[in-house]
Amino acid sequence: MKLRQSVNTKQKLSHTLRSWLPILRADISSLKETLDEMSKDNPFIEISSGNEITSTNTPKKQRTEYRKNALSNEIEAMQTSQKSLYDVLFEQIEPTLFLAKKSQKIAYAIIDNLNPNGYFDVDIEQFAKDIGESVEDVEQVRQKFKYLEPKGVGAVDLLESFMFQLNHQELEDDVAKCAKKIIEDFENIEKYQNEPRFSDAIRVIKRFHNPPAIEYQNEVVQIIPDIFIENKNSKLTVMLNDSYYPNIEIELGGIDAKFDFVKDKIKEAKSLVDALEMRKATLTKIALMIVDYQYDFFMGGAIKPMKLDDLANDLERHHSTISRAIANKYLSCERGIFPIKSFFAVGLGEDKETSNREIKEYIKEVIKNEDRKKPLSDNKILQKVQEKFGIKLGRRTVTKYRIQANIASSSERKKLYLLE
């Protein structure tokens, strides 16, 4: 009897665990979609979004239809009022500029291969081969993009984009010539400071879009945190974002639960409910451990070294399980919204008490406050890091951290400061 009971418990746990891993992996915004997919063959499961506000007086079917219609109307309104970069460009591929069908075909292919910044940064030889055209024909068509909106799109890099945008300006000849000189020799921008129209040319260049498709990049992506950390009188409280969790209901609709098919489906439904609860429990435990390890951060300090393995060991879970649990999950606190994985930092130095995150933040601060006429080289930044933290690092590590923070090199920063 005990053996049978043990086997049944293990089977139930095994089924729940199979459901748990995909649910654990899903981020909170796609959780309902994941549950819908997992329950699509189960007619007795009803899943509703946790963040929906509905009137209790309205019948369920009517509420669903209303939500569907309202959402459709909203999407339709957005589609008619907002056009993507690609839509705008496709509309401009007209016979007045691209006369031959072949030119139009190449232009459409170029648009399809622009990156989100509006640059054509592909291997042009391979591209030409893929579409069955010559490099010369592709380049001839691409050069016509200098006449399209947004200005600068279709260029291979920033400087060519500036040249494309210069083409749209109505300038005095000497200002246009000076601007052209500066762009063509951008590496040595400082040597043109004594040119008579230098200031005017710089003012023109500063108005250029960088990157060219920047106006199409202002779409706000909503981040929904899984965890909230509240600080009340220096006491930290962990809360799960329960309001966004989908609700799972088992609805038999008068069908006798004694049938084997029905019993199996009810069991599946209960496993799904258990798996969702396990997700909540796991993330809550992870949040509590993060608060314990990173208490100083939530009080305004720096992130301390913390390994994924430390958390896995403390929670008695496999490393890969914790990795799944924190992927694409966010935590909200007084200091902002952070990816949960950002709380895991490598310890540096002999005592392993300094985190790489702490060093990255320090590098950003140093560069922010540097002398703009003499930007700091990576070697100078390295010296400051070593003096501050008393640790040994390689210059390549500083360079890597700078690049990860999307900060230009000292020579590039000098040119950017001049533009500002």
N, C-alpha and C positions, 0 to 999 in steps of 0.2 A: 504493500500500500504506500509506504514512504518513498519507495523507488519510483513508482508511477507518478506520485505527486512531484518529486524532484524533476523527472523528465518533462512533465507538463510545464513546470515553472521555467525550466531552461528553454523549452520551445517558445513559450510566450515571450521570454526575454530576448531570445534570438530574433524573433519576428519584429519586436519593438526596436531592437538595435539596427536591423536592416532598414527600417523606416527612419530611424533617428539620424543616421549619417547624412543622407541627402537633405534632411530638414535642418540639420546643424550647419551644413555647408552653405545653405541659401542665405542671402542677405535679407534683411527684414522687408525691403520693398518687393522682393520677388517670392516671398514666403507663401503667399496665397496661391500664386501660380504653380509653385512646387507641389503644394498640397492638392491642388486641382488635378494635376497630372497623376499624382499617386493614387487618387481616389476616383479616377474617371470610370473605372469598371465596377464601382460600388454604388448601386442605386439608392442605398440607404444613408449615404453621407451628404449632408448639406453644409457647405463651407461659405461663410460670409466674411467680408473684410472687416477687420476690427475697428477701422477708423471711419466707417460709414455712420452717419447720423440719420436716423429714420424716425418717422412718426409711428407710434404704437397703434394709432387709429387707422392707419392705412394698410389694407391687405398686402401680404407678402408679395404676391405676384405683381400687383399694381406698383409697389415700391420698386421692384426689380426693373419693370418696364420703364418707369420714370427715370431711374438712374441711367439706364442704357440710352434712352433718348437724350437726356441732358448731356451725357458724356459725348454722344455722337455730334450733337449740336456744337459743343465746345470745341471738339477736334476740328470740325468743319470750319468754324469761325477762325481758328488759329491757322488753318491751312490757307484760307483765302487772304489773311492779313499778313502772313509772314512767308517770305520766300527764302529758300536756302541759297547759298553761294552758287551751287550748281544750277539751280533753276534760273537764276539771274543771268548766268553765262550762257546757258543753252538758248535763251531767248534772243541773244545777240548774234548768234551764228546765222547770219542772213546773207543772201546772195550779193548784197551791196558791198560787203567786205570779203566774203569767202565765195568767190564766183562759181568755181567748179564743185561738183558733187564730191569729188575726191578731197578737195580742201575742207569741205564741211565734215566729211567723214573723219579726217585727221584732227580737226578742231574738237569734235565731240570726244574723240579718244583722249586728247590732251586733257580736256575738262575732267574726264573720268579718272585721270591719274594725278590730278592735283592733290597735294596734301591739305590738311585742314587750315594751314596758314596761307594757302593760295599759291604755293610754290610748285614748280614742275621739277622735282628733285629726283627724277628717275634716270637710269642709264639710257640715254637717248638712242644709242645703237641697238640695244636690246629691244627697246620700245618700238623702234622703226621696223625691226625684224618681226616682232610679234603682230604688228598690224599690216605687214606686207607692203611697206612703203620705204622709200629711200630716206636717209638721214637728212639730205638736202631739202627734200619736200617737207619733211616734218618741221625742220628749222624755219623754213620760209613761212609756214602757216603759224608757227608759234610766235614769230616776230610780230604778227598782226595783232596779237593779244595786247600789245602796248596801247591799242586804240580802244580797248574794252573797259567796262566798269565792273568791279572796283579797280581803280587805277593801280597798276603794278602787278596785277595777277598774271600768272603764267610765266613769270620770270624764274630763272634757276636759283637765284640767291638774292640777298638783300640789296646788293649794289646794282644788279641789273634791274631789280624792282624800282630802285630810286631813278634809274635812267628812264624806265618806262613812264614813271610818274612825272618826270621832268618834261616829257613829251606833251603832257596835258597843260603845262603852265604857259600863260601868256606873260612873258617877261621881256624886259629890255635886253638887247643883245649881250651887253657886257655882263649883266647879272647871270644870264643863261650860260654864257661861256665859263664864268667863274664857278658856277654850280657844277657844270660838267667836269671841269678840271678836278674839283674836290672829290666828286664821286669816283672818277676814274683812278684817282690816286689817294683813295680814302685812308690807306695805311699811313700816309704822311700828311695828314690833314693840317698839322700845325705849321707846315712850311708855307701855307697860303694865307696866313693871318695878315700879312702886309699887303695883300691884294686890295685894290681900291674898293671893290664891291663885295669883299669877303663877308661882312656882317649881313648884307642883304641876301647873299647866296645861302648862308647858314640858316637865316630865317625861313627861306623857302624850303630847304631840306628838312627842317624841323617839323614842317607841316605835313610831310609825307607819312603815309600809313606804314607802320612797321609792327607786324607783318602786313602785307597788302590786304588780307582778308579779315583784319582785326574787327571790323564792324559786324562780322557774322559769327564772332566768337563770344558774344556777350550773353549767350543763353545761360540762365542760372540753373545749375543742377541741384535739385533738392536732396540733401543728405538727411536721412532719417536715422538718428542714433538708436542703438539697441539698449544702451545703458545711460542712466543719468546719475551723476555724482553730485550730491548737494552738500554744501559746507555751511553749517549753522553753528555759530559760536565755536569754530574750530573742531566741530564734530562732523565727520564725514558719513553720509548716508548713501547707500547704494539702492537704486531703484531700477527695475526693469521697465522698458517702454511697453507696458501691457496694452495700452490703447491701440497700438498698431498691429497687435497679434490677431490673426484670423480666428474666428470661432468655428468649432467643429460640432455639428449636431447630428445625432443619429435619429433618423425619421423612418419608422416602419410603415406608417400609413395604413394601419389596420391589418398588416400581413402577420400571420402566425409565426412567432419566433422559434417554433419547434422544428421547422424544416431545416435540414442540414445546410442547404445553400444559404439560408438566412442566418443561421448560427455562425457559419464561416465568415460571412460578410460583416456581421456584428463584431466578431473577434478582430477582423482586420481594422474596423473603425476604431475599436477601443485601443488597438496597438498604435494607431495614428495619433489618437489623443494622448496616450502615454509618451509617445516619441516627442510630441510638441512640448509636453511638460518637462521632459528630460532636457530639451534644448534650453528652455527657460532656466532650469536648475543649473545646467552647465555654465551658461553665460553669467549667471548671478555669482557662481563660485569663482569664475575667472575674474570678474569685476572686484570681488572682495579681496582676492589675492593681489590684484594690481594696486588696490588702495593700500593694502598692507605693505607691499614692496615700495610703492612710489608715493608714500604719504607726503614727503617733502615737496614733490612736484605740485600736488593739489593745494599746498599751502604757499605756493609761489616760488618754490625752488627749482632745481634742475632735475631732469630724469636721471635716475641712477642705473648702473648696470643691472640687467635682468635678462636671464636666458629663458628661452622657451622650455628647455629641459627642466629648469627649476619649477616652473608651473606644472608641467606634466608629472613630475615626481610627487609634488605636493598634492595634486588632485588624483594621483594614481591612475593616470590616463596615458595612452601612448602619445609620443611626440606628434605624430601625424594627425591624431584626433584634435589636439589643441590647435594645431596649425589650421585645420579645417574650421574650427570653431571661431577663430579670430579673423579669418579671411573676409574682406569686404564688410567688416562690422565696425561701428563707430561708437565712441563714448563722448558724452557731453558733460562738461563741467564749467565752472566759473571762467576758466581760461580759454574756452572755446570748444569746438568739436574736433576730435582727433581720431584717426584710425587706431583701433585697438593695438594693431601690430607695432605702432610707433612707440609703444611703451616698453618694447624689448630692445635693449641696447647692450652692445658689447663692452666689457670692462677693459680699460687700457691702463698701462703703467704697471709697476711692480706690485702695487697693492690691489690692482683691478678695481679701484674705487671711482675712477673717472670714466664716464660713459662717452661713447663716440658721438652721441646726440649732443652732449654738453659741449664737446669740442666744436661740432658743426655750428652750434648757436653762437659760440664765441667768435668763430671765424667770420660769420655774418656781421656780428657787432663791430669787429675790428675794421672790416671793409666799409661798413656804413659810416664810420667816423674817420676814415683815412683822409689825408691831404689830397684833394682832387687834382692838384697840380703835379703831385708825385705819388701816384697810386702804388700800393705795396706789392712787391713781387711775392710769389709763393714762398721763396726762401725767407723773406722778411716776416711773413705771416707765421711760418714755421718757428722762427726764433721767439716770437711773441707767445705762441702756444706752449712752447717748452718752458719759457719763463713763468707763465701763468700756472701751468699744471704740474711742472716738474717731471715731465715724462719724455721719453724718447720716441720720436715719430720720424718717418721718412718724408721727404718733400713730396713724393708721389702721393702719399696719403692725403696731404693738405690739398694738392691739386684735385684729387678725386673728390674730396668733400666739397671743394669750391664748385666743381662742375655739377655735382649732385644738387647743389643749391641754385643752379642756373645762374651763376655769377661769372661774368666774363674775365678774361686774363687781365693783368695790369695794363698791358699795351692797348687792349681793346677798351678797357674802362676809361683810359685817358682820352681816347677819341670821343667816347660817349659823353664824358664830362664836358668836353669842348662844345659839343652840340647843345648841351643843356645851358 
